[in-house]
Amino acid sequence: MADYEYLMLSFSRGQSRAEVRQSLAEHAEYGHWDLLRVSLYVGGVRKVVLRRRIIRVQRTA
């Protein structure tokens, strides 16, 4: 079974799509996060859930 860690981000209504896209691209490229879910709420707030696999290193010696 794969273990994941999750990161929740919230973007306000005033942030443009370009700013949100740039932020998500940076998280994906440098933090190795994958997009799991995007929710758009009535007030214009976007909540984004990112996840990445936890890699457990086993001792060899």
Gaussian input, Z-matrix of N, CA and C with variables (Angstrom, degrees):
# hf/3-21g

backbone

0 1
 N
 C     1     B1
 C     2     B2     1     A1
 N     3     B3     2     A2     1     D1
 C     4     B4     3     A3     2     D2
 C     5     B5     4     A4     3     D3
 N     6     B6     5     A5     4     D4
 C     7     B7     6     A6     5     D5
 C     8     B8     7     A7     6     D6
 N     9     B9     8     A8     7     D7
 C    10    B10     9     A9     8     D8
 C    11    B11    10    A10     9     D9
 N    12    B12    11    A11    10    D10
 C    13    B13    12    A12    11    D11
 C    14    B14    13    A13    12    D12
 N    15    B15    14    A14    13    D13
 C    16    B16    15    A15    14    D14
 C    17    B17    16    A16    15    D15
 N    18    B18    17    A17    16    D16
 C    19    B19    18    A18    17    D17
 C    20    B20    19    A19    18    D18
 N    21    B21    20    A20    19    D19
 C    22    B22    21    A21    20    D20
 C    23    B23    22    A22    21    D21
 N    24    B24    23    A23    22    D22
 C    25    B25    24    A24    23    D23
 C    26    B26    25    A25    24    D24
 N    27    B27    26    A26    25    D25
 C    28    B28    27    A27    26    D26
 C    29    B29    28    A28    27    D27
 N    30    B30    29    A29    28    D28
 C    31    B31    30    A30    29    D29
 C    32    B32    31    A31    30    D30
 N    33    B33    32    A32    31    D31
 C    34    B34    33    A33    32    D32
 C    35    B35    34    A34    33    D33
 N    36    B36    35    A35    34    D34
 C    37    B37    36    A36    35    D35
 C    38    B38    37    A37    36    D36
 N    39    B39    38    A38    37    D37
 C    40    B40    39    A39    38    D38
 C    41    B41    40    A40    39    D39
 N    42    B42    41    A41    40    D40
 C    43    B43    42    A42    41    D41
 C    44    B44    43    A43    42    D42
 N    45    B45    44    A44    43    D43
 C    46    B46    45    A45    44    D44
 C    47    B47    46    A46    45    D45
 N    48    B48    47    A47    46    D46
 C    49    B49    48    A48    47    D47
 C    50    B50    49    A49    48    D48
 N    51    B51    50    A50    49    D49
 C    52    B52    51    A51    50    D50
 C    53    B53    52    A52    51    D51
 N    54    B54    53    A53    52    D52
 C    55    B55    54    A54    53    D53
 C    56    B56    55    A55    54    D54
 N    57    B57    56    A56    55    D55
 C    58    B58    57    A57    56    D56
 C    59    B59    58    A58    57    D57
 N    60    B60    59    A59    58    D58
 C    61    B61    60    A60    59    D59
 C    62    B62    61    A61    60    D60
 N    63    B63    62    A62    61    D61
 C    64    B64    63    A63    62    D62
 C    65    B65    64    A64    63    D63
 N    66    B66    65    A65    64    D64
 C    67    B67    66    A66    65    D65
 C    68    B68    67    A67    66    D66
 N    69    B69    68    A68    67    D67
 C    70    B70    69    A69    68    D68
 C    71    B71    70    A70    69    D69
 N    72    B72    71    A71    70    D70
 C    73    B73    72    A72    71    D71
 C    74    B74    73    A73    72    D72
 N    75    B75    74    A74    73    D73
 C    76    B76    75    A75    74    D74
 C    77    B77    76    A76    75    D75
 N    78    B78    77    A77    76    D76
 C    79    B79    78    A78    77    D77
 C    80    B80    79    A79    78    D78
 N    81    B81    80    A80    79    D79
 C    82    B82    81    A81    80    D80
 C    83    B83    82    A82    81    D81
 N    84    B84    83    A83    82    D82
 C    85    B85    84    A84    83    D83
 C    86    B86    85    A85    84    D84
 N    87    B87    86    A86    85    D85
 C    88    B88    87    A87    86    D86
 C    89    B89    88    A88    87    D87
 N    90    B90    89    A89    88    D88
 C    91    B91    90    A90    89    D89
 C    92    B92    91    A91    90    D90
 N    93    B93    92    A92    91    D91
 C    94    B94    93    A93    92    D92
 C    95    B95    94    A94    93    D93
 N    96    B96    95    A95    94    D94
 C    97    B97    96    A96    95    D95
 C    98    B98    97    A97    96    D96
 N    99    B99    98    A98    97    D97
 C   100   B100    99    A99    98    D98
 C   101   B101   100   A100    99    D99
 N   102   B102   101   A101   100   D100
 C   103   B103   102   A102   101   D101
 C   104   B104   103   A103   102   D102
 N   105   B105   104   A104   103   D103
 C   106   B106   105   A105   104   D104
 C   107   B107   106   A106   105   D105
 N   108   B108   107   A107   106   D106
 C   109   B109   108   A108   107   D107
 C   110   B110   109   A109   108   D108
 N   111   B111   110   A110   109   D109
 C   112   B112   111   A111   110   D110
 C   113   B113   112   A112   111   D111
 N   114   B114   113   A113   112   D112
 C   115   B115   114   A114   113   D113
 C   116   B116   115   A115   114   D114
 N   117   B117   116   A116   115   D115
 C   118   B118   117   A117   116   D116
 C   119   B119   118   A118   117   D117
 N   120   B120   119   A119   118   D118
 C   121   B121   120   A120   119   D119
 C   122   B122   121   A121   120   D120
 N   123   B123   122   A122   121   D121
 C   124   B124   123   A123   122   D122
 C   125   B125   124   A124   123   D123
 N   126   B126   125   A125   124   D124
 C   127   B127   126   A126   125   D125
 C   128   B128   127   A127   126   D126
 N   129   B129   128   A128   127   D127
 C   130   B130   129   A129   128   D128
 C   131   B131   130   A130   129   D129
 N   132   B132   131   A131   130   D130
 C   133   B133   132   A132   131   D131
 C   134   B134   133   A133   132   D132
 N   135   B135   134   A134   133   D133
 C   136   B136   135   A135   134   D134
 C   137   B137   136   A136   135   D135
 N   138   B138   137   A137   136   D136
 C   139   B139   138   A138   137   D137
 C   140   B140   139   A139   138   D138
 N   141   B141   140   A140   139   D139
 C   142   B142   141   A141   140   D140
 C   143   B143   142   A142   141   D141
 N   144   B144   143   A143   142   D142
 C   145   B145   144   A144   143   D143
 C   146   B146   145   A145   144   D144
 N   147   B147   146   A146   145   D145
 C   148   B148   147   A147   146   D146
 C   149   B149   148   A148   147   D147
 N   150   B150   149   A149   148   D148
 C   151   B151   150   A150   149   D149
 C   152   B152   151   A151   150   D150
 N   153   B153   152   A152   151   D151
 C   154   B154   153   A153   152   D152
 C   155   B155   154   A154   153   D153
 N   156   B156   155   A155   154   D154
 C   157   B157   156   A156   155   D155
 C   158   B158   157   A157   156   D156
 N   159   B159   158   A158   157   D157
 C   160   B160   159   A159   158   D158
 C   161   B161   160   A160   159   D159
 N   162   B162   161   A161   160   D160
 C   163   B163   162   A162   161   D161
 C   164   B164   163   A163   162   D162
 N   165   B165   164   A164   163   D163
 C   166   B166   165   A165   164   D164
 C   167   B167   166   A166   165   D165
 N   168   B168   167   A167   166   D166
 C   169   B169   168   A168   167   D167
 C   170   B170   169   A169   168   D168
 N   171   B171   170   A170   169   D169
 C   172   B172   171   A171   170   D170
 C   173   B173   172   A172   171   D171
 N   174   B174   173   A173   172   D172
 C   175   B175   174   A174   173   D173
 C   176   B176   175   A175   174   D174
 N   177   B177   176   A176   175   D175
 C   178   B178   177   A177   176   D176
 C   179   B179   178   A178   177   D177
 N   180   B180   179   A179   178   D178
 C   181   B181   180   A180   179   D179
 C   182   B182   181   A181   180   D180

   B1=1.4514
   B2=1.5218
   B3=1.3019
   B4=1.4625
   B5=1.5245
   B6=1.3201
   B7=1.4546
   B8=1.5194
   B9=1.3236
   B10=1.4525
   B11=1.5148
   B12=1.3262
   B13=1.4507
   B14=1.5174
   B15=1.3172
   B16=1.4533
   B17=1.5186
   B18=1.3253
   B19=1.4528
   B20=1.5200
   B21=1.3367
   B22=1.4630
   B23=1.5184
   B24=1.3183
   B25=1.4560
   B26=1.5199
   B27=1.3241
   B28=1.4475
   B29=1.5271
   B30=1.3215
   B31=1.4520
   B32=1.5199
   B33=1.3244
   B34=1.4607
   B35=1.5236
   B36=1.3024
   B37=1.4561
   B38=1.5262
   B39=1.3123
   B40=1.4582
   B41=1.5158
   B42=1.3096
   B43=1.4621
   B44=1.5253
   B45=1.3066
   B46=1.4685
   B47=1.5285
   B48=1.3052
   B49=1.4685
   B50=1.5171
   B51=1.3293
   B52=1.4590
   B53=1.5415
   B54=1.3252
   B55=1.4720
   B56=1.5204
   B57=1.3121
   B58=1.4626
   B59=1.5212
   B60=1.3141
   B61=1.4585
   B62=1.5277
   B63=1.3350
   B64=1.4589
   B65=1.5294
   B66=1.3161
   B67=1.4633
   B68=1.5239
   B69=1.3267
   B70=1.4612
   B71=1.5280
   B72=1.3278
   B73=1.4620
   B74=1.5245
   B75=1.3325
   B76=1.4627
   B77=1.5231
   B78=1.3385
   B79=1.4639
   B80=1.5276
   B81=1.3252
   B82=1.4610
   B83=1.5269
   B84=1.3181
   B85=1.4559
   B86=1.5217
   B87=1.3180
   B88=1.4615
   B89=1.5272
   B90=1.3318
   B91=1.4558
   B92=1.5118
   B93=1.3477
   B94=1.4668
   B95=1.5326
   B96=1.3249
   B97=1.4540
   B98=1.5194
   B99=1.3333
   B100=1.4629
   B101=1.5254
   B102=1.3162
   B103=1.4581
   B104=1.5243
   B105=1.3239
   B106=1.4617
   B107=1.5276
   B108=1.3388
   B109=1.4686
   B110=1.5243
   B111=1.3307
   B112=1.4657
   B113=1.5203
   B114=1.3349
   B115=1.4650
   B116=1.5183
   B117=1.3167
   B118=1.4593
   B119=1.5161
   B120=1.3315
   B121=1.4546
   B122=1.5246
   B123=1.3219
   B124=1.4561
   B125=1.5291
   B126=1.3108
   B127=1.4542
   B128=1.5127
   B129=1.3169
   B130=1.4535
   B131=1.5148
   B132=1.3295
   B133=1.4631
   B134=1.5270
   B135=1.3333
   B136=1.4714
   B137=1.5149
   B138=1.3121
   B139=1.4558
   B140=1.5182
   B141=1.3256
   B142=1.4588
   B143=1.5189
   B144=1.3302
   B145=1.4566
   B146=1.5264
   B147=1.3235
   B148=1.4527
   B149=1.5176
   B150=1.3197
   B151=1.4620
   B152=1.5206
   B153=1.3291
   B154=1.4593
   B155=1.5119
   B156=1.3066
   B157=1.4587
   B158=1.5230
   B159=1.3161
   B160=1.4539
   B161=1.5184
   B162=1.3170
   B163=1.4618
   B164=1.5256
   B165=1.2979
   B166=1.4515
   B167=1.5265
   B168=1.3195
   B169=1.4495
   B170=1.5129
   B171=1.3197
   B172=1.4556
   B173=1.5104
   B174=1.2913
   B175=1.4455
   B176=1.5247
   B177=1.3312
   B178=1.4639
   B179=1.5190
   B180=1.3040
   B181=1.4768
   B182=1.5122
   A1=109.64
   A2=117.01
   A3=121.77
   A4=110.32
   A5=114.99
   A6=120.77
   A7=108.78
   A8=116.25
   A9=121.56
   A10=109.41
   A11=115.43
   A12=120.41
   A13=106.65
   A14=116.03
   A15=121.76
   A16=110.55
   A17=115.79
   A18=123.25
   A19=107.69
   A20=115.83
   A21=120.56
   A22=109.29
   A23=116.15
   A24=122.45
   A25=108.61
   A26=115.44
   A27=121.04
   A28=108.42
   A29=116.20
   A30=121.77
   A31=109.14
   A32=116.21
   A33=120.68
   A34=111.28
   A35=114.70
   A36=121.22
   A37=111.71
   A38=117.02
   A39=121.19
   A40=114.60
   A41=117.96
   A42=120.22
   A43=109.81
   A44=115.23
   A45=119.64
   A46=110.34
   A47=115.05
   A48=120.24
   A49=111.19
   A50=116.06
   A51=120.50
   A52=110.69
   A53=117.46
   A54=121.04
   A55=110.83
   A56=116.89
   A57=121.26
   A58=109.86
   A59=116.94
   A60=121.63
   A61=110.95
   A62=117.25
   A63=121.28
   A64=110.90
   A65=117.10
   A66=121.36
   A67=111.59
   A68=116.56
   A69=120.56
   A70=111.35
   A71=117.00
   A72=120.43
   A73=110.74
   A74=117.95
   A75=121.14
   A76=111.62
   A77=116.70
   A78=119.73
   A79=110.70
   A80=116.30
   A81=120.31
   A82=111.34
   A83=116.73
   A84=119.90
   A85=112.46
   A86=117.27
   A87=120.48
   A88=113.22
   A89=117.89
   A90=120.45
   A91=113.66
   A92=117.31
   A93=123.18
   A94=111.88
   A95=116.72
   A96=122.18
   A97=110.10
   A98=116.39
   A99=123.12
   A100=108.57
   A101=116.32
   A102=121.59
   A103=109.43
   A104=115.87
   A105=120.48
   A106=111.00
   A107=117.22
   A108=119.80
   A109=110.17
   A110=115.68
   A111=122.29
   A112=106.85
   A113=115.76
   A114=121.12
   A115=108.86
   A116=116.75
   A117=122.72
   A118=107.53
   A119=115.98
   A120=121.60
   A121=110.92
   A122=116.18
   A123=123.22
   A124=111.97
   A125=119.08
   A126=121.63
   A127=114.00
   A128=117.69
   A129=121.76
   A130=113.45
   A131=117.01
   A132=121.10
   A133=109.17
   A134=115.56
   A135=120.83
   A136=107.97
   A137=116.90
   A138=121.38
   A139=107.99
   A140=114.75
   A141=121.66
   A142=108.68
   A143=116.67
   A144=121.69
   A145=107.40
   A146=115.21
   A147=122.26
   A148=108.44
   A149=117.11
   A150=119.90
   A151=109.87
   A152=114.61
   A153=120.50
   A154=108.88
   A155=114.20
   A156=121.46
   A157=109.72
   A158=115.91
   A159=121.63
   A160=107.34
   A161=115.31
   A162=120.38
   A163=108.49
   A164=115.56
   A165=121.19
   A166=108.64
   A167=115.59
   A168=121.13
   A169=108.97
   A170=116.15
   A171=120.59
   A172=109.67
   A173=114.59
   A174=121.41
   A175=110.02
   A176=117.11
   A177=120.50
   A178=112.57
   A179=118.65
   A180=120.04
   A181=111.65
   D1=132.13
   D2=-178.59
   D3=-80.36
   D4=138.55
   D5=174.76
   D6=-101.84
   D7=138.06
   D8=-179.30
   D9=-127.05
   D10=153.33
   D11=167.66
   D12=-113.99
   D13=149.26
   D14=-172.52
   D15=-119.74
   D16=149.44
   D17=177.82
   D18=-134.37
   D19=124.71
   D20=177.76
   D21=-103.75
   D22=128.26
   D23=176.93
   D24=-118.48
   D25=147.49
   D26=178.59
   D27=-127.67
   D28=131.18
   D29=179.94
   D30=-119.83
   D31=131.62
   D32=-176.94
   D33=-76.14
   D34=169.72
   D35=-178.91
   D36=-64.78
   D37=-30.14
   D38=-176.22
   D39=-75.26
   D40=-15.01
   D41=-179.77
   D42=-80.42
   D43=136.78
   D44=-178.22
   D45=-77.89
   D46=164.98
   D47=177.35
   D48=-62.60
   D49=-35.09
   D50=179.79
   D51=-64.27
   D52=-41.23
   D53=177.99
   D54=-65.20
   D55=-43.01
   D56=179.17
   D57=-64.39
   D58=-45.06
   D59=179.86
   D60=-61.70
   D61=-41.63
   D62=179.22
   D63=-64.02
   D64=-43.13
   D65=179.01
   D66=-62.60
   D67=-44.80
   D68=179.80
   D69=-67.12
   D70=-36.71
   D71=177.84
   D72=-64.74
   D73=-39.81
   D74=178.01
   D75=-65.24
   D76=-42.09
   D77=177.68
   D78=-62.45
   D79=-40.94
   D80=-178.38
   D81=-69.12
   D82=-41.98
   D83=-174.83
   D84=-75.32
   D85=-46.17
   D86=-172.98
   D87=-94.42
   D88=-26.73
   D89=-178.38
   D90=-105.49
   D91=-4.17
   D92=179.62
   D93=61.02
   D94=39.17
   D95=177.70
   D96=-90.95
   D97=147.78
   D98=174.96
   D99=-113.76
   D100=144.06
   D101=178.89
   D102=-75.31
   D103=126.09
   D104=179.39
   D105=-105.38
   D106=-47.39
   D107=-174.49
   D108=-154.83
   D109=142.50
   D110=172.70
   D111=-125.40
   D112=129.09
   D113=177.91
   D114=-122.10
   D115=132.21
   D116=177.30
   D117=-109.49
   D118=123.15
   D119=-176.44
   D120=-100.44
   D121=167.82
   D122=-173.12
   D123=-57.54
   D124=-40.26
   D125=-178.41
   D126=-75.24
   D127=-2.24
   D128=-179.94
   D129=97.36
   D130=2.14
   D131=179.90
   D132=-76.89
   D133=133.59
   D134=175.20
   D135=-104.93
   D136=127.99
   D137=173.94
   D138=-113.68
   D139=129.25
   D140=-174.23
   D141=-120.99
   D142=135.97
   D143=176.05
   D144=-114.18
   D145=123.98
   D146=177.61
   D147=-112.11
   D148=153.35
   D149=176.08
   D150=-141.51
   D151=154.80
   D152=172.49
   D153=-145.94
   D154=149.12
   D155=-177.22
   D156=-73.13
   D157=136.52
   D158=174.38
   D159=-87.88
   D160=120.89
   D161=-179.44
   D162=-99.77
   D163=116.09
   D164=179.74
   D165=-95.88
   D166=124.87
   D167=-179.70
   D168=-94.47
   D169=125.34
   D170=178.84
   D171=-92.14
   D172=141.00
   D173=179.88
   D174=-70.30
   D175=134.43
   D176=-176.37
   D177=-99.36
   D178=-22.11
   D179=-177.45
   D180=-116.08

